[in-house]
Amino acid sequence: MTAALEELYQQLIVDHSRRPRNFRKLEPAERSLEGFNPLCGDRVRVYVNLDGDRIREASFEGCGCAICTASASLMTDSVKGRHLAEVERLFEAFHKLVTGGSPAAETELGKLAAFGAVAAYPARVKCATLPWHTLRAALAGSRQSVSTE
Amino acid sequence: MSALASVTLRLPPVSGYDPWRVRADFPALRQRVHGRPLVYLDNAATTQKPQPVLDALLGFYARDCANVHRGLHALSERASRAYEDARAAAARFLNAAPQEIIFTGGATEAINLAAQSFGRANLRAGDEILISALEHHSNIVPWQMLAEQTGARLRVAPIDDRGEIILEGFERLLSARTRLVAVAHVSNALGTVNPVEQITRLAHASGARVLVDGAQAAPHLKVDVRALGCDFYAFSGHKLYGPTGIGVLYGKSELLESMPPYQGGGDMIRSVTFEKTLYNDPPHRFEAGTPPIAGAIGLAAAIEYVEGLGLEAVARHEHELLAAATAALERIPGLRIIGAARRKAAVLSFVIEGVHPHDVATILDQEGVAVRAGHHCAQPVMERFGLPATTRASFALYNTCEDVDRLARALRRVREIFL
């Protein structure tokens, strides 16, 4: 196997894709929204409960490929307990990471840094970002499902 | 692989067809991808181009580039002759007459042309269009649009678990209301070869016209529109080793004569005044504006190339590959082949338990093996089998047993990563 491939499908990502954390419906959920990638068929529903402007709980259902599932799993883990402004900063750092711009502060990303290899696979960037776009739209109060196209 | 094994594989098969010699005609196949020799198995999406096609395109642009049917100069005469020769080549390829061949941008445009010209002139509210559950989106959406425009209704013949059209189900849906049947010759998602001759007979018996979407069939089977009896036949150049941007709609002469234009513009007219425009005869009536001249010339070169190898020999070779690949993939634990039609073209759709097709395709790509993953523009087919997507390996005349081997080995890597 090539080194690039080993990095993309490193243990952490494979593990989260096979045993996703927070993989359940939240009932009741203050915010819930579906995101869809019409090109590949990945579909994710993100659920969020808030404490003021802090995320108390986040979970998801659906998804498709390993990258998307692992991204949703690690995202819901990472945003729990965070202020909305922090979540936004985290998204920006993550987005920079997977699109090839070096993230502002890699330390801030924690386990999310595992997705750095995605930048080498332009076709897979949307797999990694779909859960994030869906989460942000849900937090912004959107009721319209999110599409990557 | 040992040198000995590789020598053994390179021996021409008993049939006399030598894919190794054929490969040498395709410059794109000589490259390495991610450090490995390219194994191109995405042929149902598009095929690579042989040198004679590249030469024909370059020859046109380098020497004969002019518009057709207009200029009274040498270059235009050469271009016009080459363009009409291409029409004759396409006609011969389908066993049709040249005036029955309309050049389009591709199979999709060919189907849209039939829908908008024949369909809008002949369908009324209450009429029905009958398609199958195997269709590519390009043989669904144009009919949905037509149904919306005319008030006609779209009906869908069911398929069974093998991925074959259920003929009794098809017959049940066929009625005096059915004005048009549109069906794929070969399914792009599963490889099923549909009994289009029988379907055409049944449709004609109940008074319906028949369009066959041959995008996946033309590269793999000898197509004879007279023997099939269909009214329209559509295919694309780029899936037949020709350039992109060229396709063919065959239509029976008497039908084309009666059909209104598809688009308005130059070349499709006999005379234009602001009061009244007289339309040209088929096929020119349906080719408004400057046609895809280079594309048609490239397609003719591709047709000559394939005819030179012999479509029967190509089909035999591809069936050997399909059988070898089916056997090799069936031995991979957790892998399930989707589509078990009794007649199949060289398409192998499959899923691996616990691994998403996109991850399979990414890993295969890193091994130098190009396949497609997704819904293959056939979402209803995926839904029928309860799958969001499959991985699809599709074979062409230049693939070899070694390609099958590389595919199988790369698929074992997939399991190593995920299990």
Interface residues (C-beta under 8 A of the other chain):
Chain A: M1 T2 A4 L5 L8 Y9 V14 R18 L39 C40 G41 D42 R43 G64 C65 A66 I67 T69 Y121 A123 R124 C127
Chain B: H34 G35 G354 V355 H356 P357 H358 D359 T362 I363 Q366 A373 G374 H375 Q379 M382 P388 A389 R413 E416 I417 F418
